[in-house]
Amino acid sequence: MMQKQRASRRSKDRQQAAVFAYCGLCGGEIYLGQLYYEMDDRLLCPECLPEYAKSYFLSRQRTAMLPEWMA
């Protein structure tokens, strides 16, 4: 019961905190005191990092295959 009260208090406090910036991917608010990532010219919230990383490394994606002379 006590944890539920703390969680609800934290979410209310977060809504009252000043907005520092907006996520460059989802547009969500990044509040003062919240962790974020600086990627190239964007600020990203932690929830968007996996999606950004996937798109960032897409051009480096390869499929492991044997050379034709070995097949």
SERO-4910 file (N, C-alpha, C, O; in steps of 0.05 Angstrom, whole numbers):
BEGIN
 pado doro    nc1    nc2    nc3   cac1   cac2   cac3    cc1    cc2    cc3    oc1    oc2    oc3
  Met    A     17    -24      0      0      0      0     18     25      0     12     44    -15
  Met    A     38     25     16     56     48     18     70     53     -8     74     77    -16
  Gln    A     79     32    -22     93     35    -48     74     48    -69     83     65    -85
  Lys    A     49     40    -68     29     52    -87     27     82    -83     25     97   -102
  Gln    A     26     90    -57     24    119    -51     48    134    -60     46    156    -71
  Arg    A     72    122    -56     97    135    -65     98    137    -95    105    158   -106
  Ala    A     90    116   -109     90    117   -138     71    138   -149     78    153   -167
  Ser    A     47    140   -137     29    161   -146     39    189   -139     34    207   -155
  Arg    A     52    192   -117     63    218   -109     85    226   -129     87    249   -137
  Arg    A    103    206   -136    124    212   -155    113    221   -182    123    239   -194
  Ser    A     92    207   -192     81    214   -218     69    242   -217     70    257   -237
  Lys    A     56    249   -195     45    276   -193     68    296   -192     66    317   -205
  Asp    A     89    290   -177    112    308   -176    124    312   -203    131    334   -210
  Arg    A    126    291   -219    138    292   -246    121    311   -263    133    327   -279
  Gln    A     95    310   -261     78    327   -277     81    357   -269     76    374   -285
  Gln    A     89    362   -244     92    389   -236    120    400   -241    125    424   -238
  Ala    A    139    382   -248    167    390   -253    168    406   -279    151    403   -297
  Ala    A    188    423   -281    192    439   -306    201    422   -329    218    404   -325
  Val    A    191    427   -352    200    412   -376    227    424   -385    230    448   -389
  Phe    A    246    406   -388    273    413   -396    275    414   -427    286    432   -439
  Ala    A    263    393   -440    265    391   -469    244    370   -478    229    359   -461
  Tyr    A    243    366   -504    225    345   -515    242    325   -530    261    331   -543
  Cys    A    233    300   -528    247    278   -541    246    283   -572    225    288   -583
  Gly    A    269    280   -585    270    284   -613    258    262   -630    256    264   -654
  Leu    A    250    240   -617    237    218   -631    207    216   -626    191    216   -645
  Cys    A    200    215   -601    171    212   -595    157    238   -588    133    240   -588
  Gly    A    173    259   -582    161    285   -575    153    287   -546    142    307   -538
  Gly    A    159    266   -531    152    266   -502    168    286   -487    190    294   -495
  Glu    A    158    293   -463    171    313   -447    195    300   -431    193    278   -422
  Ile    A    216    315   -430    239    308   -413    240    329   -391    244    353   -396
  Tyr    A    237    320   -366    235    338   -344    262    343   -331    281    327   -334
  Leu    A    265    365   -317    289    370   -301    294    347   -282    275    338   -269
  Gly    A    318    338   -281    326    316   -264    322    288   -277    331    268   -265
  Gln    A    311    287   -300    307    261   -314    331    255   -332    343    273   -344
  Leu    A    338    230   -334    359    222   -352    350    224   -381    327    219   -387
  Tyr    A    369    230   -399    363    231   -427    390    226   -442    411    225   -430
  Tyr    A    388    222   -468    412    217   -485    415    238   -506    395    247   -518
  Glu    A    439    247   -510    445    266   -532    456    249   -555    478    238   -553
  Met    A    441    247   -577    449    232   -600    449    250   -624    428    260   -633
  Asp    A    473    254   -636    476    272   -658    464    299   -650    474    312   -632
  Asp    A    443    308   -663    431    334   -657    405    331   -643    389    350   -643
  Arg    A    400    308   -630    374    303   -617    378    296   -587    399    286   -579
  Leu    A    358    302   -572    356    292   -544    335    270   -545    314    273   -556
  Leu    A    342    248   -532    324    225   -532    317    216   -504    334    216   -486
  Cys    A    292    209   -499    284    197   -474    294    168   -473    298    156   -495
  Pro    A    298    156   -450    308    129   -448    291    109   -463    301     89   -473
  Glu    A    265    113   -464    247     94   -477    252     93   -507    246     72   -519
  Cys    A    262    114   -519    266    115   -548    294    106   -557    298    103   -581
  Leu    A    312    101   -538    339     94   -546    340     68   -563    354     68   -583
  Pro    A    326     46   -555    328     22   -572    319     27   -601    331     17   -620
  Glu    A    297     41   -605    287     47   -632    308     64   -648    313     58   -671
  Tyr    A    319     84   -635    339    101   -648    363     85   -655    374     87   -677
  Ala    A    373     68   -637    397     52   -642    392     33   -665    410     29   -682
  Lys    A    369     21   -666    362      2   -688    364     17   -715    375      7   -734
  Ser    A    352     40   -717    353     55   -742    381     66   -748    389     68   -771
  Tyr    A    396     74   -727    423     84   -731    441     63   -743    457     69   -760
  Phe    A    439     39   -733    457     17   -742    446      1   -765    459    -18   -773
  Leu    A    423      8   -775    411     -8   -797    429    -10   -822    430    -31   -834
  Ser    A    444     12   -828    461     11   -852    485     -7   -848    499    -14   -867
  Arg    A    491    -15   -823    513    -33   -817    504    -62   -813    521    -79   -807
  Gln    A    479    -67   -818    468    -94   -814    477   -112   -837    476   -104   -860
  Arg    A    486   -136   -830    496   -156   -850    484   -183   -843    474   -188   -821
  Thr    A    484   -201   -863    476   -228   -859    501   -246   -863    515   -243   -883
  Ala    A    506   -263   -844    529   -280   -844    524   -302   -866    505   -318   -864
  Met    A    542   -303   -885    539   -322   -907    567   -332   -915    587   -318   -912
  Leu    A    568   -356   -925    593   -367   -935    598   -355   -963    580   -350   -978
  Pro    A    624   -350   -969    630   -341   -996    621   -362  -1017    619   -386  -1010
  Glu    A    616   -353  -1041    606   -372  -1062    625   -395  -1067    617   -417  -1071
  Trp    A    651   -389  -1066    671   -410  -1071    671   -432  -1050    681   -454  -1055
  Met    A    660   -426  -1026    659   -446  -1005    632   -461  -1005    629   -482   -992
  Ala    A    612   -451  -1018    585   -462  -1017    582   -488  -1033    561   -500  -1034
***
